[in-house]
């Protein structure tokens, strides 16, 4: 059977962005992450699934524990994927990052990136 475990709308305040001025004050980053895996039979133990607390911890480790600001959301998403795709039964990870206060030429729109990783 095909399963997906996710964490939606998780907001983290951090100092990341392409421009140096974005590192001066925290701004919101909103994460939606889905981990896809395949398991046959009933799932009755946590180690046979994906713990959504581990999804949140992976985001926190990347965003809050980065030794220096992450300039691009694409890099941030890749780092999250690398933390979540380790169990051999994981077949896919989708990371969506919204950056509501990203610098834009004028008001309007929601800046967002989405990365989709699938096992080969």
C-alpha atoms as an extended CHARMM CRD file, in Angstrom:
* protein
*
       120  EXT
         1         1  UNK       CA              0.0000000000        0.0000000000        0.0000000000  PROA      1               0.0000000000
         2         2  UNK       CA              1.0420000000        3.5450000000       -0.7000000000  PROA      2               0.0000000000
         3         3  UNK       CA              1.0790000000        5.9630000000        2.2820000000  PROA      3               0.0000000000
         4         4  UNK       CA              1.7360000000        9.6640000000        2.8110000000  PROA      4               0.0000000000
         5         5  UNK       CA              2.4950000000       11.3490000000        6.1180000000  PROA      5               0.0000000000
         6         6  UNK       CA              2.7140000000       15.1170000000        6.2560000000  PROA      6               0.0000000000
         7         7  UNK       CA              3.0010000000       18.3080000000        8.1890000000  PROA      7               0.0000000000
         8         8  UNK       CA              1.1330000000       21.2890000000        6.7530000000  PROA      8               0.0000000000
         9         9  UNK       CA              1.3580000000       24.9990000000        7.4570000000  PROA      9               0.0000000000
        10        10  UNK       CA              4.2880000000       24.7870000000        9.8770000000  PROA      10              0.0000000000
        11        11  UNK       CA              5.5990000000       28.3410000000       10.3900000000  PROA      11              0.0000000000
        12        12  UNK       CA              9.1780000000       28.9720000000       11.4730000000  PROA      12              0.0000000000
        13        13  UNK       CA             10.6990000000       32.3940000000       12.1180000000  PROA      13              0.0000000000
        14        14  UNK       CA             14.2800000000       32.6060000000       10.8360000000  PROA      14              0.0000000000
        15        15  UNK       CA             16.8930000000       34.7880000000        9.1440000000  PROA      15              0.0000000000
        16        16  UNK       CA             17.4090000000       33.3530000000        5.6780000000  PROA      16              0.0000000000
        17        17  UNK       CA             17.2880000000       34.8120000000        2.1900000000  PROA      17              0.0000000000
        18        18  UNK       CA             19.3200000000       35.7550000000       -0.8220000000  PROA      18              0.0000000000
        19        19  UNK       CA             19.8730000000       39.3660000000        0.2130000000  PROA      19              0.0000000000
        20        20  UNK       CA             22.0600000000       40.3420000000        3.1650000000  PROA      20              0.0000000000
        21        21  UNK       CA             19.3510000000       42.6450000000        4.5730000000  PROA      21              0.0000000000
        22        22  UNK       CA             17.0990000000       39.5620000000        4.9850000000  PROA      22              0.0000000000
        23        23  UNK       CA             19.5320000000       38.2730000000        7.6120000000  PROA      23              0.0000000000
        24        24  UNK       CA             18.9740000000       41.2620000000        9.9150000000  PROA      24              0.0000000000
        25        25  UNK       CA             15.5350000000       40.3060000000       11.2420000000  PROA      25              0.0000000000
        26        26  UNK       CA             13.5030000000       37.1390000000       11.4360000000  PROA      26              0.0000000000
        27        27  UNK       CA             10.8130000000       36.5360000000        8.8640000000  PROA      27              0.0000000000
        28        28  UNK       CA              8.2610000000       33.7400000000        8.4970000000  PROA      28              0.0000000000
        29        29  UNK       CA              8.8040000000       30.6080000000        6.4320000000  PROA      29              0.0000000000
        30        30  UNK       CA              5.8150000000       28.2820000000        6.0800000000  PROA      30              0.0000000000
        31        31  UNK       CA              6.4310000000       24.6000000000        5.3740000000  PROA      31              0.0000000000
        32        32  UNK       CA              4.2490000000       21.8360000000        4.0150000000  PROA      32              0.0000000000
        33        33  UNK       CA              6.1020000000       18.5260000000        3.8110000000  PROA      33              0.0000000000
        34        34  UNK       CA              4.8060000000       15.1340000000        2.6790000000  PROA      34              0.0000000000
        35        35  UNK       CA              6.7380000000       11.8800000000        2.9380000000  PROA      35              0.0000000000
        36        36  UNK       CA              5.5540000000        8.9840000000        0.7740000000  PROA      36              0.0000000000
        37        37  UNK       CA              6.3110000000        5.3840000000        1.6150000000  PROA      37              0.0000000000
        38        38  UNK       CA              5.2130000000        1.8930000000        0.7060000000  PROA      38              0.0000000000
        39        39  UNK       CA              4.2540000000       -0.7810000000        3.2140000000  PROA      39              0.0000000000
        40        40  UNK       CA              2.2440000000       -3.9350000000        2.8030000000  PROA      40              0.0000000000
        41        41  UNK       CA              0.1070000000       -5.1990000000        5.6320000000  PROA      41              0.0000000000
        42        42  UNK       CA             -1.0700000000       -3.3380000000        8.6920000000  PROA      42              0.0000000000
        43        43  UNK       CA              1.0750000000       -0.6280000000       10.2480000000  PROA      43              0.0000000000
        44        44  UNK       CA              0.9820000000       -0.9900000000       14.0080000000  PROA      44              0.0000000000
        45        45  UNK       CA              4.4140000000        0.2800000000       15.0490000000  PROA      45              0.0000000000
        46        46  UNK       CA              5.8320000000        3.7820000000       14.6630000000  PROA      46              0.0000000000
        47        47  UNK       CA              9.0910000000        2.4720000000       13.1750000000  PROA      47              0.0000000000
        48        48  UNK       CA              7.0350000000        1.0670000000       10.2680000000  PROA      48              0.0000000000
        49        49  UNK       CA              5.7520000000        4.5390000000        9.4320000000  PROA      49              0.0000000000
        50        50  UNK       CA              6.9760000000        8.1220000000        9.3000000000  PROA      50              0.0000000000
        51        51  UNK       CA              6.6270000000       10.1000000000       12.5080000000  PROA      51              0.0000000000
        52        52  UNK       CA              5.3390000000       13.5850000000       11.7150000000  PROA      52              0.0000000000
        53        53  UNK       CA              7.2930000000       14.8120000000       14.7430000000  PROA      53              0.0000000000
        54        54  UNK       CA             10.4300000000       13.7280000000       12.8290000000  PROA      54              0.0000000000
        55        55  UNK       CA              9.2450000000       15.7920000000        9.8660000000  PROA      55              0.0000000000
        56        56  UNK       CA              8.9910000000       18.8370000000       12.1200000000  PROA      56              0.0000000000
        57        57  UNK       CA             12.4060000000       18.0740000000       13.6580000000  PROA      57              0.0000000000
        58        58  UNK       CA             13.9940000000       17.8440000000       10.1900000000  PROA      58              0.0000000000
        59        59  UNK       CA             12.6440000000       21.2880000000        9.2950000000  PROA      59              0.0000000000
        60        60  UNK       CA             13.8380000000       22.7260000000       12.6100000000  PROA      60              0.0000000000
        61        61  UNK       CA             17.3120000000       21.2210000000       12.1940000000  PROA      61              0.0000000000
        62        62  UNK       CA             17.7320000000       22.7470000000        8.7390000000  PROA      62              0.0000000000
        63        63  UNK       CA             16.1270000000       26.1330000000        9.3520000000  PROA      63              0.0000000000
        64        64  UNK       CA             16.9510000000       26.8650000000       12.9820000000  PROA      64              0.0000000000
        65        65  UNK       CA             20.3340000000       25.1700000000       13.3000000000  PROA      65              0.0000000000
        66        66  UNK       CA             21.9610000000       26.2990000000       10.0330000000  PROA      66              0.0000000000
        67        67  UNK       CA             25.4660000000       27.6280000000       10.7510000000  PROA      67              0.0000000000
        68        68  UNK       CA             24.8830000000       30.5020000000        8.3220000000  PROA      68              0.0000000000
        69        69  UNK       CA             21.8880000000       31.9390000000        6.4530000000  PROA      69              0.0000000000
        70        70  UNK       CA             20.5510000000       29.7920000000        3.6530000000  PROA      70              0.0000000000
        71        71  UNK       CA             20.3510000000       32.0000000000        0.5920000000  PROA      71              0.0000000000
        72        72  UNK       CA             17.9410000000       30.0330000000       -1.6090000000  PROA      72              0.0000000000
        73        73  UNK       CA             14.7560000000       28.1910000000       -0.6990000000  PROA      73              0.0000000000
        74        74  UNK       CA             15.7420000000       25.4960000000       -3.1990000000  PROA      74              0.0000000000
        75        75  UNK       CA             18.8120000000       24.7350000000       -1.0770000000  PROA      75              0.0000000000
        76        76  UNK       CA             16.6970000000       24.7480000000        2.0800000000  PROA      76              0.0000000000
        77        77  UNK       CA             14.2340000000       22.2610000000        0.5580000000  PROA      77              0.0000000000
        78        78  UNK       CA             17.0570000000       19.9800000000       -0.6000000000  PROA      78              0.0000000000
        79        79  UNK       CA             18.5080000000       19.8720000000        2.9110000000  PROA      79              0.0000000000
        80        80  UNK       CA             15.1320000000       18.9080000000        4.3570000000  PROA      80              0.0000000000
        81        81  UNK       CA             14.7000000000       16.1730000000        1.7470000000  PROA      81              0.0000000000
        82        82  UNK       CA             18.1390000000       14.7720000000        2.5530000000  PROA      82              0.0000000000
        83        83  UNK       CA             17.1120000000       14.3980000000        6.2110000000  PROA      83              0.0000000000
        84        84  UNK       CA             13.8180000000       12.6720000000        5.4150000000  PROA      84              0.0000000000
        85        85  UNK       CA             14.6690000000       10.2960000000        2.5670000000  PROA      85              0.0000000000
        86        86  UNK       CA             16.9660000000        7.9960000000        4.5650000000  PROA      86              0.0000000000
        87        87  UNK       CA             14.6150000000        5.1410000000        5.5860000000  PROA      87              0.0000000000
        88        88  UNK       CA             14.7520000000        2.5020000000        2.8240000000  PROA      88              0.0000000000
        89        89  UNK       CA             10.9500000000        2.3430000000        2.5690000000  PROA      89              0.0000000000
        90        90  UNK       CA             10.6350000000        6.0770000000        1.7850000000  PROA      90              0.0000000000
        91        91  UNK       CA              9.7730000000        6.4930000000       -1.8880000000  PROA      91              0.0000000000
        92        92  UNK       CA              9.1810000000       10.2290000000       -2.0920000000  PROA      92              0.0000000000
        93        93  UNK       CA              9.3950000000       13.5500000000       -0.2960000000  PROA      93              0.0000000000
        94        94  UNK       CA              7.6370000000       16.7810000000       -1.2580000000  PROA      94              0.0000000000
        95        95  UNK       CA              8.6680000000       20.0650000000        0.3420000000  PROA      95              0.0000000000
        96        96  UNK       CA              6.7620000000       23.3080000000       -0.1940000000  PROA      96              0.0000000000
        97        97  UNK       CA              8.1630000000       26.4960000000        1.3200000000  PROA      97              0.0000000000
        98        98  UNK       CA              6.2140000000       29.7470000000        1.3850000000  PROA      98              0.0000000000
        99        99  UNK       CA              7.9880000000       33.0090000000        2.1240000000  PROA      99              0.0000000000
       100       100  UNK       CA              5.2170000000       35.5640000000        2.7230000000  PROA      100             0.0000000000
       101       101  UNK       CA              7.5540000000       38.4830000000        3.4630000000  PROA      101             0.0000000000
       102       102  UNK       CA             10.0010000000       37.9280000000        0.5980000000  PROA      102             0.0000000000
       103       103  UNK       CA             11.1670000000       41.1580000000       -1.0260000000  PROA      103             0.0000000000
       104       104  UNK       CA              9.1070000000       41.7490000000       -4.1720000000  PROA      104             0.0000000000
       105       105  UNK       CA              9.0450000000       44.7790000000       -6.4880000000  PROA      105             0.0000000000
       106       106  UNK       CA              5.4880000000       45.6010000000       -5.3140000000  PROA      106             0.0000000000
       107       107  UNK       CA              2.7890000000       44.0490000000       -3.0940000000  PROA      107             0.0000000000
       108       108  UNK       CA              0.9610000000       40.9820000000       -4.2990000000  PROA      108             0.0000000000
       109       109  UNK       CA              1.4280000000       37.2510000000       -4.5890000000  PROA      109             0.0000000000
       110       110  UNK       CA              2.8400000000       34.5670000000       -2.3360000000  PROA      110             0.0000000000
       111       111  UNK       CA              6.4180000000       33.5140000000       -3.1030000000  PROA      111             0.0000000000
       112       112  UNK       CA              6.6850000000       29.7190000000       -2.9320000000  PROA      112             0.0000000000
       113       113  UNK       CA              8.9040000000       26.8910000000       -4.0980000000  PROA      113             0.0000000000
       114       114  UNK       CA              8.1570000000       23.1940000000       -4.1710000000  PROA      114             0.0000000000
       115       115  UNK       CA             10.6400000000       20.3550000000       -4.4820000000  PROA      115             0.0000000000
       116       116  UNK       CA              9.6390000000       16.7800000000       -5.2340000000  PROA      116             0.0000000000
       117       117  UNK       CA             12.0680000000       13.9060000000       -4.6770000000  PROA      117             0.0000000000
       118       118  UNK       CA             11.3100000000       10.3610000000       -5.7600000000  PROA      118             0.0000000000
       119       119  UNK       CA             13.4760000000        7.3050000000       -5.1730000000  PROA      119             0.0000000000
       120       120  UNK       CA             15.0880000000        6.0200000000       -8.3440000000  PROA      120             0.0000000000
